[in-house]
């Protein structure tokens, strides 16, 4: 009987837990939940005899793979997967997956909410601006920005996107104008929404050059990863552009200093909460369970992210 560990330092909602259990019980799988753990060693001990692992933002590194002698598949319940060491997964013959699309509506709604919040001066009681007629540029065109584009069309925004890995025909079919370069995103956008992973190529790639191309009153919305921002350059962007604003679901390391100097132009959620809705929680958790079962039963690798 295969065994699955659901290891969540930040636990799933009760409804998600019940539905994950139902999926695994129907498959006649053994399972264990490790919730609210505080030490990596607790995860190392719990993963020792499992075939499948479901995580959220939990770190799965070389040490975890070394401890997991029977592990065959790990699924990150969510879109981002930079918390999994993919090279180590491959070296240990473990298939790593994510659950794309399951959290997308939740993250897109948060991004739209942040845009409105910043447009209205963070609800400071003074006159703000409207989204209608403004230009939204999307850096990346995966699931989240596609949902966001659809929402933004509903409020009358002009929408552009750049993603070298996505067909321009798809963008056009969605009523989104494709852009040719990263630079175009920053030149055109009244609102610039970030939807790129943190990779060797993208880390600190949003730098002085790109910030320098922005309109003075541009607003960046970051529901992606803090690592894609060059934080020293972000500070310089605030200094150079008096109306520039920044809203993020992933607070930069220098957030305290930024808030001290530019409190009326920066907003960060207390902790990453883009996917923190009951609906997204259930969708991602159930998808993760189904993907583990599909892989162990049929070898389905549809959402594999390592090779």
N, C-alpha and C positions, 0 to 999 in steps of 0.2 A: 504493500500500500504506500503510494507516494506521500511524502510529508511536505507541507508548505508552512513557512514562517512568515507572518505579517509583522514586520519590525518597523514600528512607527514611534519615533521620539515625540512627534506631534500626531496624536492618534486620529484615526478616522472617526467621523460622527457615528452615533449609535446605529442609525439606519443603515449606513454603509457597512458597518461591522456585521450586522445581521444578514445583509444580502451577500456579503463575501462568504460568510459561513454557509449560507444556503447553497451557493454555487459549489463550494468544496465538498459539502456533505452529499450533494446529488452525484458528484463524481466519485464518492466513496474515498475521499482523501482524508488523511490525518492532517491536522493543522494546529498551530500554536500562535498566540498573539504575544508580542513583546512591545508593551506600550509605556510611554513616559520614562524610558530608560535614561540613565544619566552618564553611563560610562561605556566606552567602546568595548570593553572586555565583556560586558553583559551581552552585547550582540555577538561577539566571537563565540561565547559559550552556547548561545541559543541556536546558532546557525550550523553547529557542528554536524548534525545528522539529517539536514533537510535537503530535499530535491529541488524545491522552488522557494523563491524569496520575493516578497512584495514589500516595497519601500515607498516612502514619500520623498522628503528632502534629506533622508538619512544617507550618511557617507558609506559607500561600499568600495573599499580600497583593497590593496594587496593583502593587508592583514586579514580582512574579512574572507577573501578568497582562500587564503592559506588555512583558515579555520574551518572552512566549509568543504569538507572532503567529498561530500556526495552532491554538491550543488550543480545543477544543470541549467537553470534559468533564473534570472533576476529581472523583475519588472518594476520599473519606476512608474507609479501611479501619477501621471502628469506628462507634460510635453518635454520639459527640460530634463536632461540626463547627465549634466556635467558633474553630478555628485557620484557617478559611477566611474571607476577607473576602467575604461574600455580596453586598454591594452592588457591590463591584468586579467580582465574577464576572458579575453581571447586566449591568453596564455594558459588559462586554467580550463579551457574548453567549456566555458559558460556562455550561453546566449544571453545578451542583455537587450531588453526591450523598453520602450516607453508606451504611453497610451495617447497618441496624438488625437486632438479634437475633443477629448472628453471634458477638459477644463476651459475650452476656448471661449465659449459664450460668457462665462463668468469673468475671465480676464479682460475680454473686450468691453464688457459693461463697466468694469472698474476704470479702464482707460478712458472711456467716454465720460464717465463721472468726473474723473480728474480734469479732463478738458473743460467741462462746464465749470467746475470749481475754480480753476485758474482764470477762465474767461470772466467770471463774476468777482474777481478780486478776492478770492478765498472767502467770499460772503462777508466782506468787511462793511457792508452797508452803503458803499459808494457805488457810483455808476460804473458798470462793467461793459462787456461786449457780448455779441452773439456769435454762435458758431456758423450760422447760415451765411453762405457766401464766402466763407474762409477756405483756405487751402490746407488740406491734410495730406502730408506725405508720410508714407509707410516704409520703414526700413525693414524689409523682409515681407514676404507674402505667403506665410504659412497659414495655419488654421485661425489663429487669433486675429491677425490683421484682416483676414477675409470676413470674419464676423464683424470686426470693427468697421470695415469699409461699408458693409451693408447698413449698419446703424447710422454711420455718418451721412450716408446718402439720404437717410430719412429726415435729417435736420438741414439738408440743403448744402452740404459742403462739397467742394471740388476735391477729388481724390486722385492721388498719384502714388505709385509704388515702384520700388526697386528691389529686385531679388534675382541674382544671376542664375539661380537654380530652378526658377519657376517660369513656365511658359508665358510669354507676353500675350499670347492669344487668350489664355485663361484670364489674365487681368482685364483685357479688353472686353471679354464676354461678361465680366462682372461689372462693367461700367467704370473701370479704373484705368487711368492712363499710365502706361509703362514708362519708366525713366531709364536713361542709358547709363548713368553713373551714380555712385554714392554722393558725389558732390551736388548733383541735381536735387537730392533730397533736402539738403541743408540750404541751398539757394532759394528754393521755391516755397518751402513750408511756412505757413503761419503756425501750424501745429505739426510737430515732427514726432511720430510715434515709433518707438524702437521695439523690434521684434526679432532680434538676432541672438544666437547662442554665444556663450563665452568660449571661444576657441583660441588657439595660438594665433590665428589670423585676426580675430576681432578684438581681443583684449587690448584695452586702452587705444583702440582704433579711432574712437570719437575724441579727437584731439584739437589742438589749436587751429590747425588748418580748417577742419570742418566747422568748428565753432565760429571761426572768422568769416565764413561764408553766409552765416545766418542773417536774417533781418534783425534789426535792433529789438523788435518786440516779439521775436519768435518764442514759442513755448515748446519745450521738449517734454514728452511723456515717456517714462521708462518703466515698462512692466516686464522687461526682459531680465538682464543681469547687470549688477553694478560694475562688474569687471570690464565691461565694454567701454566704460567712460574713463578717460584720463582725468583723474580728479583734480590735479593741479591745473590742468587746462580748463576744467569746469569753473574753478575759482576765478581764473583770468577772464572767462567769458562773462561772469557776473560783473566783474570790474569794468570791462570794456563796453558792455551793452547795458545801458541803464534800465531798459524795459524787458530784458530777457527774463524768462521764468522757467522753472524746472519742477516737475512733479514726478515722484518716483515711488514705486512699490518696493524698491530695493535701496535703502538709504546708503549713500556713499560713506566711506570711512571718515570723511571730513565734514559730515552733516552738521555736527555741533557748531563748528566754526562758520559754516555757511549760514546756518540759521541765526547765529549771533549777528552777522553782518547784513544778511539779506532776508530777514524773517518774513517780509511781505512778498517775497518772490520765489520762495522754495517751500515745497510740501513733500513730506515723506510719510508713508504709513508706518505705524509702530513696528510692524514686522510684515514680511511678505504675505499678502492676503489676496492676491489676484484670484486664486483658485478656491478661496475660502467661502464657498456657498454650500448649502446642503446638497443642492442638485449636482454640482461638480464633484463633490466628495463621493457621492454614491456612484456617479458615472465612471469616475476614474478607478475606484476600488473594484467595482464589479468587472470592468474591462480588464483590469490586471489579473483577477482571478480566472476569467475566461481565457485569457491569453496563456497563462501557465498551463491550464488544462489542455488547451489546444496544442501547445507545444509538446507536452509530455505524452499526450495520447496520439497525436497525428503528425508531430514534427513541424507544426505550423510556425514559420519564422517571419510572418508578414511584417511585424513591427520591429524586427531586429535592428539595432543601431551599432553593433560592433561586427567585425568580420574576422 
